[in-house]
C-alpha cells in the first residue's frame, strides 16, 4: 500500500522543474523533521505517514534529477529501498543525513 501511495504522489509532481541542489536541501530538511519527530516520541499515524511519503517523494525526485534508477513500486520495503537509493547518492558524493 505504501508504494502505491508513493507512486500516486510521484505522478502528481514534476521533479524536472527543481534543481538537484534544492532537492538535496529539501530532503535534508525532511530527514531532520523525521529525526526530530522520532526523538520526542510523539506519533500521530497520519502525520508520520505524510512525513515519510514527503521524504520519499523528494528522494525519488532527486534520483530522477540525477538519472539514478528508481521506482516507487520498490518501496514495498521502504527502509531497504531508502538505504539502496541513499547508497547510490553517496556514491555520487551526496550525503543526505543532516545529523
ZADOMI-940805 format. One line per 10 residues: number of its first residue (from 1); their letters; for each residue z, x, y of N, C-alpha, C. Coordinates in steps of 0.2 Angstrom, whole numbers, plus 2048, in hexadecimal, padded with zeros to 3 digits. Layout:
N
NUM) a) Z X Y Z X Y Z X Y  ...
***
This chain:
99
1) xxxxxxxxxx) 800 804 7FA 800 800 800 800 804 806  804 80A 806 804 80E 80C 7FD 811 80E  7FA 813 809 7F3 816 80A 7EE 811 80D  7EF 80A 80B 7EB 805 80D 7EC 804 815  7F3 804 817 7F5 803 81E 7F2 808 822  7F3 80E 81F 7F0 814 823 7E9 814 824  7E5 812 81F 7DE 812 81F 7DC 80D 824  7DF 807 824 7DE 802 82A 7DF 805 831  7E4 808 831 7E6 80B 838 7E1 810 83A  7DF 814 835 7DA 81A 837 7D3 817 839
11) xxxxxxxxxx) 7D2 811 836 7CB 80E 838 7CB 80B 83F  7D1 80A 841 7D2 807 848 7D2 80C 84E  7D2 813 84C 7D2 818 851 7CC 81D 850  7CB 820 856 7C5 825 855 7C8 82C 857  7C9 830 853 7CC 837 854 7C7 83B 858  7C0 83A 858 7BB 83E 85B 7BD 83E 863  7C0 839 866 7C1 839 86D 7C7 83D 86F  7CB 840 86A 7D1 844 86C 7D0 84B 86A  7D1 84F 86F 7D1 857 86D 7D6 859 868  7D5 85D 864 7D9 860 85E 7E0 862 861
21) xxxxxxxxxx) 7E0 865 867 7E6 868 86A 7EB 862 86C  7E8 85C 86E 7EC 856 870 7EF 853 869  7EB 853 864 7ED 850 85E 7F3 854 85B  7F2 85B 85B 7F8 85F 859 7FE 85E 85D  7FE 85D 863 804 85B 867 806 855 865  802 850 864 804 849 862 808 849 85C  805 84D 857 808 84D 850 80F 851 850  80F 856 855 816 859 855 81B 854 858  819 850 85D 81E 84B 860 820 846 85A  81B 844 857 81C 83F 851 821 842 84C
31) xxxxxxxxxx) 820 848 84A 824 84C 846 82B 84C 848  82C 84E 84F 832 84E 852 836 847 852  832 842 853 836 83B 853 838 83A 84C  834 83C 847 836 83A 840 83C 83E 83E  83C 844 840 842 849 83F 849 846 842  848 844 848 84D 841 84C 850 83B 849  84C 837 847 84D 830 844 851 832 83D  84F 836 839 852 838 833 859 83B 834  85A 83F 83A 860 843 83B 865 83E 83D  864 838 840 869 834 843 86A 82E 83D
41) xxxxxxxxxx) 867 82F 838 868 82A 832 867 823 834  863 821 839 862 81A 83A 85B 818 837  85B 813 834 855 811 830 853 80A 831  84E 809 834 84B 802 835 845 802 832  844 7FF 82C 83E 800 828 838 7FF 82B  837 7FA 82F 830 7F9 833 82F 7FF 838  834 801 83B 833 806 840 832 80D 83D  835 80E 837 834 814 833 82D 814 831  82B 80F 82E 824 80E 82C 81F 80F 831  820 80C 837 81B 80D 83D 81B 814 83F
51) xxxxxxxxxx) 821 818 83F 821 81F 841 81D 823 83C  81E 822 835 81A 826 830 813 825 831  811 81E 832 80A 81D 832 807 820 838  80A 820 83E 808 823 844 807 82B 843  80C 82E 840 80C 835 83E 805 836 83A  805 833 834 7FF 834 830 7F8 833 833  7F8 82E 837 7F2 82C 83A 7F0 832 83F  7F4 835 842 7F3 83B 847 7F1 841 842  7F5 842 83D 7F3 847 838 7EC 847 836  7EA 841 834 7E3 840 831 7DE 841 837
61) xxxxxxxxxx) 7E0 83E 83D 7DB 83F 843 7DA 847 844  7E0 84B 844 7DF 852 845 7DB 855 83F  7DC 853 839 7D8 856 834 7D0 854 835  7CF 84E 837 7C8 84C 838 7C5 850 83E  7C9 851 843 7C7 855 849 7C5 85D 847  7C9 85F 842 7C8 866 840 7C4 866 839  7C1 861 837 7BC 861 831 7C0 863 82B  7C6 861 82A 7CA 862 824 7CA 85C 820  7C8 85D 81A 7C8 857 815 7CE 853 815  7CD 84D 816 7D3 848 816 7D0 841 814
71) xxxxxxxxxx) 7D5 83D 812 7D3 836 810 7DA 832 810  7DA 82D 814 7E1 829 814 7E2 826 80D  7DD 825 809 7DF 823 802 7E3 828 7FE  7E3 82E 800 7E7 833 7FC 7EF 833 7FE  7F0 82E 803 7F7 82D 805 7FB 828 800  7F9 828 7FA 7FC 824 7F5 803 827 7F4  803 82E 7F4 809 832 7F4 809 836 7FB  80C 832 800 80C 835 807 80F 83C 808  814 83D 804 818 844 805 813 84A 803  810 849 7FD 80C 84E 7FA 805 84F 7FE
81) xxxxxxxxxx) 803 849 801 7FC 84A 805 7FE 84D 80C  804 84B 80F 805 84E 815 806 856 814  809 858 80F 80A 85F 80D 804 862 80C  7FF 85F 809 7F8 862 807 7F5 863 80E  7F5 85E 812 7F1 85F 818 7F4 864 81D  7FB 864 81D 7FE 868 822 7FD 870 81F  7FC 871 819 7FB 877 816 7F4 879 819  7EF 875 818 7E8 876 81B 7E8 878 822  7EC 874 826 7ED 876 82D 7F0 87C 82E  7F5 87E 82A 7F8 885 82B 7F3 88A 82A
91) xxxxxxxxx) 7EF 889 825 7EA 88E 823 7E5 88F 829  7E5 88A 82E 7E1 88B 834 7E5 88D 83A  7EB 88F 838 7EF 891 83E 7F3 88C 842  7F3 886 83F 7F6 880 843 7FD 87F 83F  803 880 843 809 87E 840 80B 878 843  80D 873 83F 80F 86C 842 817 86B 843  81B 86E 83F 822 86D 83F 825 870 846  827 86B 84A 82A 86E 851 831 870 850  834 870 84B 83B 872 84A 83B 879 848
***
